[in-house]
Amino acid sequence: MTIRFDGRVAIVTGAGNGLGRAHALGLASRGAKVVVNDFGGARDGTGASLSPAETVVEEIRKAGGTAMADGADVSNFEQVTAMIERATKEWGSVDLCANAGILRDKSFGKLEVADFQKVLDVHLVGTFYCCKAAWAGMRDRNYGRIVLTTSSSGLFGNFGQANYGAAKAGMVGLMNVLAEEGRKNNIRVNTISPTAATRMTEELLPPQALALMKPEAITPAVEYMLSEDAPTRTIMGAGAGSFAVIKILETEGINLPPSEWTPDAIAAHFAEISDMSKARALQGAFEQTQKYVAQAAARAGIKL
Protein backbone atom coordinates (compact mmCIF):
# COMPACT_ATOMS: atom_id res chain seq x y z
CA MET A 1 0.00 0.00 0.00
CA THR A 2 1.32 3.44 -0.94
CA ILE A 3 -0.15 6.43 0.85
CA ARG A 4 -0.70 9.28 -1.59
CA PHE A 5 -2.32 12.71 -1.41
CA ASP A 6 -3.14 13.31 -5.07
CA GLY A 7 -6.06 15.72 -5.36
CA ARG A 8 -5.69 16.73 -1.72
CA VAL A 9 -4.71 20.09 -0.28
CA ALA A 10 -2.67 20.38 2.91
CA ILE A 11 -2.06 23.51 4.95
CA VAL A 12 1.10 23.24 7.02
CA THR A 13 1.64 26.06 9.51
CA GLY A 14 5.12 27.02 10.61
CA ALA A 15 6.41 25.41 7.42
CA GLY A 16 9.29 27.75 6.66
CA ASN A 17 11.80 25.80 8.76
CA GLY A 18 12.37 22.59 10.69
CA LEU A 19 9.49 20.20 11.15
CA GLY A 20 6.98 22.21 9.15
CA ARG A 21 9.32 22.41 6.18
CA ALA A 22 9.88 18.64 6.31
CA HIS A 23 6.12 18.00 6.48
CA ALA A 24 5.42 20.34 3.55
CA LEU A 25 8.10 18.75 1.38
CA GLY A 26 6.97 15.24 2.30
CA LEU A 27 3.29 15.87 1.59
CA ALA A 28 4.12 17.55 -1.73
CA SER A 29 6.30 14.60 -2.74
CA ARG A 30 3.25 12.37 -2.28
CA GLY A 31 1.02 14.48 -4.47
CA ALA A 32 -0.55 17.04 -2.16
CA LYS A 33 -0.94 20.66 -3.07
CA VAL A 34 0.62 22.43 -0.11
CA VAL A 35 0.00 25.80 1.49
CA VAL A 36 3.33 26.66 3.09
CA ASN A 37 2.35 28.95 5.94
CA ASP A 38 4.98 30.79 7.92
CA PHE A 39 4.86 34.17 9.64
CA GLY A 40 8.62 34.31 9.19
CA GLY A 41 9.43 35.47 12.70
CA ALA A 42 12.37 34.63 14.93
CA ARG A 43 12.26 31.71 17.36
CA ASP A 44 10.64 33.94 19.99
CA GLY A 45 7.97 35.13 17.56
CA THR A 46 9.39 38.59 16.86
CA GLY A 47 9.79 39.95 13.34
CA ALA A 48 8.09 38.78 10.16
CA SER A 49 9.11 37.75 6.65
CA LEU A 50 7.56 35.72 3.84
CA SER A 51 11.00 34.59 2.66
CA PRO A 52 11.13 31.27 4.59
CA ALA A 53 7.76 30.18 3.18
CA GLU A 54 8.70 31.28 -0.33
CA THR A 55 11.97 29.34 -0.14
CA VAL A 56 10.11 26.11 0.73
CA VAL A 57 7.57 26.74 -2.05
CA GLU A 58 10.43 27.06 -4.50
CA GLU A 59 11.91 23.75 -3.29
CA ILE A 60 8.56 22.05 -3.84
CA ARG A 61 8.12 23.53 -7.30
CA LYS A 62 11.64 22.56 -8.36
CA ALA A 63 10.83 18.99 -7.34
CA GLY A 64 7.71 19.05 -9.54
CA GLY A 65 5.16 19.75 -6.83
CA THR A 66 2.52 22.42 -6.33
CA ALA A 67 2.60 24.91 -3.49
CA MET A 68 1.78 28.46 -2.45
CA ALA A 69 3.30 30.63 0.28
CA ASP A 70 1.19 32.30 2.94
CA GLY A 71 2.40 34.62 5.70
CA ALA A 72 -0.66 34.52 7.96
CA ASP A 73 0.01 34.98 11.66
CA VAL A 74 -1.80 32.00 13.21
CA SER A 75 -2.59 34.06 16.31
CA ASN A 76 -4.74 36.36 14.12
CA PHE A 77 -8.09 34.75 13.28
CA GLU A 78 -8.84 37.07 10.37
CA GLN A 79 -5.53 36.22 8.71
CA VAL A 80 -6.03 32.49 9.29
CA THR A 81 -9.54 32.63 7.86
CA ALA A 82 -8.27 34.49 4.79
CA MET A 83 -5.54 31.87 4.28
CA ILE A 84 -8.00 28.98 4.35
CA GLU A 85 -10.51 30.80 2.14
CA ARG A 86 -7.74 31.54 -0.38
CA ALA A 87 -6.57 27.91 -0.49
CA THR A 88 -10.13 26.60 -0.75
CA LYS A 89 -11.01 29.00 -3.56
CA GLU A 90 -7.87 28.16 -5.53
CA TRP A 91 -7.57 24.43 -4.95
CA GLY A 92 -10.61 23.12 -3.12
CA SER A 93 -11.03 21.50 0.28
CA VAL A 94 -8.15 21.54 2.77
CA ASP A 95 -6.65 19.34 5.46
CA LEU A 96 -4.50 20.77 8.23
CA CYS A 97 -1.18 20.17 9.94
CA ALA A 98 -0.97 22.74 12.75
CA ASN A 99 2.73 22.99 13.49
CA ALA A 100 3.51 26.68 14.06
CA GLY A 101 5.17 27.58 17.35
CA ILE A 102 7.57 29.81 19.23
CA LEU A 103 9.69 29.53 22.37
CA ARG A 104 10.07 31.98 25.23
CA ASP A 105 11.64 29.74 27.87
CA LYS A 106 12.18 30.98 31.41
CA SER A 107 11.91 29.43 34.86
CA PHE A 108 8.49 30.07 36.34
CA GLY A 109 9.74 32.63 38.84
CA LYS A 110 11.19 34.72 36.02
CA LEU A 111 8.44 34.13 33.45
CA GLU A 112 6.66 37.31 32.42
CA VAL A 113 2.89 37.30 31.94
CA ALA A 114 3.33 38.58 28.37
CA ASP A 115 5.62 35.67 27.50
CA PHE A 116 3.11 33.17 28.87
CA GLN A 117 0.27 34.78 26.91
CA LYS A 118 2.20 35.04 23.63
CA VAL A 119 3.23 31.38 23.63
CA LEU A 120 -0.36 30.30 24.32
CA ASP A 121 -1.60 32.66 21.60
CA VAL A 122 0.66 31.13 18.95
CA HIS A 123 0.52 27.46 19.94
CA LEU A 124 -2.89 26.81 21.45
CA VAL A 125 -5.06 29.71 20.34
CA GLY A 126 -3.44 29.71 16.90
CA THR A 127 -4.15 26.00 16.51
CA PHE A 128 -7.76 26.57 17.57
CA TYR A 129 -8.06 29.36 14.99
CA CYS A 130 -6.78 27.10 12.21
CA CYS A 131 -9.13 24.28 13.18
CA LYS A 132 -12.07 26.66 13.54
CA ALA A 133 -11.49 28.26 10.13
CA ALA A 134 -11.26 24.85 8.41
CA TRP A 135 -14.00 23.04 10.35
CA ALA A 136 -17.11 24.14 8.43
CA GLY A 137 -15.62 23.10 5.10
CA MET A 138 -14.69 19.70 6.47
CA ARG A 139 -18.20 19.15 7.81
CA ASP A 140 -19.76 20.25 4.52
CA ARG A 141 -17.79 17.69 2.53
CA ASN A 142 -17.95 14.97 5.22
CA TYR A 143 -14.21 14.58 5.20
CA GLY A 144 -11.31 16.13 7.05
CA ARG A 145 -7.93 15.30 8.50
CA ILE A 146 -6.24 17.38 11.20
CA VAL A 147 -2.89 16.85 12.90
CA LEU A 148 -2.06 18.97 15.94
CA THR A 149 1.40 19.25 17.47
CA THR A 150 1.96 18.59 21.17
CA SER A 151 5.24 18.07 23.00
CA SER A 152 6.76 15.85 25.67
CA SER A 153 7.25 19.13 27.58
CA GLY A 154 3.49 19.34 27.97
CA LEU A 155 2.81 15.63 28.32
CA PHE A 156 5.62 14.88 30.77
CA GLY A 157 7.06 18.23 31.91
CA ASN A 158 10.27 20.18 31.27
CA PHE A 159 12.01 22.79 33.41
CA GLY A 160 11.63 26.36 32.21
CA GLN A 161 8.69 25.73 29.88
CA ALA A 162 5.52 26.48 31.87
CA ASN A 163 4.12 28.51 28.96
CA TYR A 164 5.10 26.03 26.26
CA GLY A 165 4.10 22.99 28.33
CA ALA A 166 0.68 24.42 29.16
CA ALA A 167 0.02 25.25 25.51
CA LYS A 168 1.16 21.84 24.31
CA ALA A 169 -0.87 19.94 26.91
CA GLY A 170 -3.88 21.96 25.76
CA MET A 171 -3.50 20.39 22.31
CA VAL A 172 -4.52 17.03 23.75
CA GLY A 173 -7.72 18.43 25.23
CA LEU A 174 -8.54 20.12 21.93
CA MET A 175 -7.89 16.90 20.01
CA ASN A 176 -10.04 14.82 22.35
CA VAL A 177 -13.09 17.03 21.84
CA LEU A 178 -12.65 17.66 18.11
CA ALA A 179 -12.16 13.94 17.46
CA GLU A 180 -15.48 13.20 19.18
CA GLU A 181 -17.36 16.00 17.44
CA GLY A 182 -15.85 15.13 14.06
CA ARG A 183 -16.67 11.42 14.00
CA LYS A 184 -20.06 11.71 12.33
CA ASN A 185 -18.54 13.77 9.49
CA ASN A 186 -15.44 11.60 8.96
CA ILE A 187 -13.17 14.28 10.42
CA ARG A 188 -10.24 12.57 12.08
CA VAL A 189 -8.10 14.52 14.51
CA ASN A 190 -4.74 13.32 15.80
CA THR A 191 -1.69 14.76 17.54
CA ILE A 192 2.03 14.37 16.91
CA SER A 193 4.52 14.60 19.78
CA PRO A 194 7.81 15.13 17.94
CA THR A 195 11.41 15.40 19.01
CA ALA A 196 13.84 16.55 16.35
CA ALA A 197 16.83 18.73 15.61
CA THR A 198 15.30 22.12 14.86
CA ARG A 199 16.10 25.70 15.80
CA MET A 200 13.95 25.09 18.89
CA THR A 201 16.19 22.22 20.12
CA GLU A 202 19.61 23.01 18.66
CA GLU A 203 20.90 24.50 21.93
CA LEU A 204 19.65 21.62 24.08
CA LEU A 205 21.41 18.57 22.62
CA PRO A 206 24.98 17.58 21.67
CA PRO A 207 25.90 17.44 17.96
CA GLN A 208 25.97 13.62 17.81
CA ALA A 209 22.40 13.45 19.13
CA LEU A 210 21.19 16.19 16.81
CA ALA A 211 22.61 14.25 13.86
CA LEU A 212 20.22 11.38 14.63
CA MET A 213 17.17 13.60 15.00
CA LYS A 214 16.37 14.78 11.51
CA PRO A 215 13.00 16.53 11.08
CA GLU A 216 12.33 14.22 8.12
CA ALA A 217 12.08 11.33 10.60
CA ILE A 218 8.86 12.83 12.04
CA THR A 219 7.05 13.42 8.76
CA PRO A 220 5.97 9.80 8.05
CA ALA A 221 3.85 9.85 11.24
CA VAL A 222 2.22 13.13 10.19
CA GLU A 223 1.54 11.76 6.71
CA TYR A 224 -0.05 8.63 8.15
CA MET A 225 -2.30 10.64 10.47
CA LEU A 226 -3.37 12.86 7.56
CA SER A 227 -4.11 9.89 5.30
CA GLU A 228 -7.50 8.53 4.32
CA ASP A 229 -7.10 5.51 6.63
CA ALA A 230 -5.85 7.54 9.59
CA PRO A 231 -6.92 6.71 13.14
CA THR A 232 -8.54 9.41 15.25
CA ARG A 233 -7.84 10.70 18.77
CA THR A 234 -4.32 9.29 18.70
CA ILE A 235 -1.19 10.85 20.15
CA MET A 236 1.86 9.56 18.30
CA GLY A 237 5.38 10.15 19.56
CA ALA A 238 8.11 10.31 16.93
CA GLY A 239 11.82 11.01 16.79
CA ALA A 240 15.03 9.67 15.25
CA GLY A 241 13.06 6.96 13.42
CA SER A 242 11.22 5.76 16.53
CA PHE A 243 7.42 5.85 16.69
CA ALA A 244 5.12 5.23 19.65
CA VAL A 245 1.53 5.79 20.79
CA ILE A 246 1.04 7.82 23.97
CA LYS A 247 -2.01 7.25 26.19
CA ILE A 248 -3.45 9.03 29.21
CA LEU A 249 -4.44 6.29 31.66
CA GLU A 250 -6.60 6.13 34.79
CA THR A 251 -6.20 3.46 37.44
CA GLU A 252 -9.16 1.31 38.38
CA GLY A 253 -9.16 3.03 41.76
CA ILE A 254 -11.22 2.08 44.80
CA ASN A 255 -14.47 3.27 46.34
CA LEU A 256 -14.44 4.33 49.98
CA PRO A 257 -17.43 4.39 52.36
CA PRO A 258 -18.57 7.81 53.62
CA SER A 259 -16.89 7.16 56.96
CA GLU A 260 -13.55 7.13 55.14
CA TRP A 261 -13.99 10.27 53.04
CA THR A 262 -10.93 11.78 54.71
CA PRO A 263 -7.42 12.68 53.57
CA ASP A 264 -6.11 10.17 56.11
CA ALA A 265 -8.00 7.34 54.39
CA ILE A 266 -6.66 8.48 51.02
CA ALA A 267 -3.14 8.29 52.42
CA ALA A 268 -3.77 4.86 53.93
CA HIS A 269 -5.15 3.46 50.67
CA PHE A 270 -2.91 5.34 48.25
CA ALA A 271 -1.04 2.22 47.11
CA GLU A 272 -4.35 0.66 45.99
CA ILE A 273 -5.62 3.90 44.49
CA SER A 274 -2.45 4.32 42.42
CA ASP A 275 -2.11 0.66 41.36
CA MET A 276 -1.51 0.73 37.58
CA SER A 277 -2.10 -2.99 36.97
CA LYS A 278 -5.65 -2.38 35.68
CA ALA A 279 -5.17 1.17 34.38
CA ARG A 280 -6.79 1.98 31.05
CA ALA A 281 -7.43 4.84 28.67
CA LEU A 282 -10.98 6.15 29.01
CA GLN A 283 -12.85 6.86 25.80
CA GLY A 284 -14.66 9.98 26.96
CA ALA A 285 -15.32 12.22 29.95
CA PHE A 286 -18.62 10.52 30.88
CA GLU A 287 -16.92 7.12 31.08
CA GLN A 288 -15.13 8.32 34.20
CA THR A 289 -18.43 9.39 35.76
CA GLN A 290 -20.02 6.06 34.90
CA LYS A 291 -17.14 4.15 36.47
CA TYR A 292 -17.27 6.07 39.74
CA VAL A 293 -21.06 5.78 39.97
CA ALA A 294 -20.88 2.03 39.28
CA GLN A 295 -18.32 1.56 42.04
CA ALA A 296 -20.41 3.58 44.48
CA ALA A 297 -23.58 1.70 43.55
CA ALA A 298 -21.86 -1.64 44.01
CA ARG A 299 -20.75 -0.63 47.52
CA ALA A 300 -24.27 0.56 48.38
CA GLY A 301 -25.94 -2.51 46.90
CA ILE A 302 -27.83 -0.42 44.37
CA LYS A 303 -28.68 -2.00 41.03
CA LEU A 304 -28.37 0.54 38.24
ZILIN-V825825 format. One record per run of one state. SS is the DSSP state (H for helix, E for strand, L for the rest). FROM is the first residue (numbers start at 1). TO is the last residue. If there is no record, write none. Layout:
BEGIN
SS&FROM&TO + SS&FROM&TO
END
This chain:
BEGIN
L&1&8 + E&9&12 + L&13&17 + H&18&29 + L&30&32 + E&33&37 + L&38&50 + H&51&62 + L&63&65 + E&66&70 + L&71&76 + H&77&91 + L&92&94 + E&95&97 + L&98&105 + E&106&106 + L&107&107 + H&108&110 + L&111&112 + H&113&141 + L&142&143 + E&144&150 + L&151&151 + H&152&155 + L&156&160 + E&161&161 + H&162&185 + L&186&186 + E&187&194 + L&195&206 + H&207&210 + L&211&215 + H&216&226 + L&227&234 + E&235&239 + L&240&241 + E&242&246 + L&247&249 + E&250&250 + L&251&257 + H&258&260 + L&261&262 + H&263&268 + L&269&269 + H&270&273 + L&274&275 + H&276&278 + L&279&279 + E&280&280 + L&281&284 + H&285&300 + L&301&304
END
